[in-house]
């Protein structure tokens, strides 16, 4: 069943983020994926099995934020990830990198 796989791949590309999906073998696979080329997108992917196990994958948020703050031309040259979607919030990527996104959101809400 590719239904869940298609959703998680689209989500990763459209929002430009790491995505984690967990399922039982009855409903599809479990994975950690990133917005990258097809051959590099899955950090971890498990399908099937009857034994309960734990698998660990590593994500690099700093690398993702650095990439997201680059201009489109820099992203095309880098190729670590797929380029960000049109109208991507580059300032938001900077705030998420600094860990101040929540504070910016709260300040914006107060101003509204």
HELIX and SHEET records of a PDB file:
HELIX    1   1 UNK A    3  UNK A   15  1                                  13    
HELIX    2   2 UNK A   61  UNK A   68  1                                   8    
HELIX    3   3 UNK A   72  UNK A   78  1                                   7    
HELIX    4   4 UNK A   90  UNK A   98  1                                   9    
HELIX    5   5 UNK A  101  UNK A  111  1                                  11    
SHEET    1   A 3 UNK A  19  UNK A  21  0                                        
SHEET    2   A 3 UNK A  30  UNK A  33 -1                                        
SHEET    3   A 3 UNK A  42  UNK A  46 -1                                        
END                                                                             
